[in-house]
Amino acid sequence: MATAKMTVERRTVEDKTVTLTLSNDEAETLLALVVKVAGSPQGSPREHTESMYGALRAAGVRDWCKPGNGVVKWADHPTNLLTGGIQFADYKETTA
């Protein structure tokens, strides 16, 4: 004869967050870095840089290009000093 037993575990989920306080110059530098990140916006760490970019812009940090013209950069923005970029590969599938 088959038997079954259900066990219920109660767990507390801990959600960790980090608050980072930056000067405006530091925030523009971070924005310059996150716009240079390539990779899939879903399935790689780039999705986090997309989120950081949005949060920085929502906080009023100046974008790397002038408003209304997506190709003309600000002459004094840190993005102008960057060469190359960062490429994230996709997360690997894990098998259990």
C-alpha positions in Angstrom: 0.0 0.0 0.0 1.3 3.4 -0.9 1.7 6.2 1.7 2.5 9.8 1.3 3.4 12.6 3.7 3.4 16.3 3.0 5.9 18.4 4.8 5.6 22.2 4.8 8.6 24.4 5.5 8.2 28.0 6.3 11.1 30.1 5.1 11.9 33.8 5.4 13.0 35.3 2.2 15.7 37.9 2.6 15.9 40.5 -0.2 19.2 42.3 -0.1 19.6 45.7 -1.6 22.5 48.2 -1.8 22.2 51.9 -1.6 25.1 53.8 -3.2 25.6 57.5 -2.8 27.5 59.2 -5.6 28.5 62.7 -6.5 27.2 63.9 -9.9 30.5 63.3 -11.5 30.6 59.7 -10.1 27.1 59.1 -11.3 27.9 60.3 -14.8 31.0 58.0 -14.8 28.8 55.0 -13.8 26.3 55.9 -16.5 29.1 56.1 -19.0 30.2 52.6 -18.0 26.8 51.0 -18.1 26.0 52.4 -21.6 29.2 50.6 -22.9 28.0 47.2 -21.8 26.9 44.8 -24.5 25.1 41.5 -24.4 21.6 40.2 -24.3 19.3 42.4 -22.2 17.6 39.2 -21.1 19.6 36.2 -19.9 22.9 38.0 -19.1 24.2 40.4 -16.5 23.5 43.2 -19.0 19.9 43.2 -17.8 21.2 44.7 -14.5 23.1 47.5 -16.4 19.8 48.3 -18.2 18.2 48.7 -14.8 21.0 50.8 -13.4 20.9 53.1 -16.5 17.2 53.6 -16.1 17.6 54.4 -12.4 20.4 56.9 -13.0 18.4 58.7 -15.7 15.3 58.7 -13.5 17.4 60.3 -10.8 18.3 63.1 -13.2 21.9 62.0 -14.1 22.8 63.6 -17.5 22.8 61.2 -20.4 25.8 60.8 -22.6 24.1 62.4 -25.6 22.3 65.7 -25.9 18.5 65.7 -25.6 16.6 65.3 -28.8 19.7 64.2 -30.8 20.8 60.6 -30.0 24.2 61.0 -31.7 25.7 64.3 -30.5 27.7 63.7 -27.3 28.3 66.2 -24.5 31.9 67.3 -24.9 32.6 67.0 -21.1 30.8 63.6 -20.5 33.0 60.7 -19.3 31.7 58.6 -22.2 34.0 60.5 -24.5 37.0 59.1 -22.6 36.0 55.4 -23.0 37.5 53.1 -25.5 36.2 49.6 -26.2 33.4 48.1 -24.2 32.3 45.3 -22.0 30.6 42.2 -23.4 28.6 39.8 -21.2 27.9 36.3 -22.3 24.5 34.8 -21.6 24.0 33.0 -18.3 24.6 29.3 -18.6 21.8 26.8 -18.2 22.2 24.9 -15.0 21.1 21.3 -14.7 20.0 19.8 -11.5 
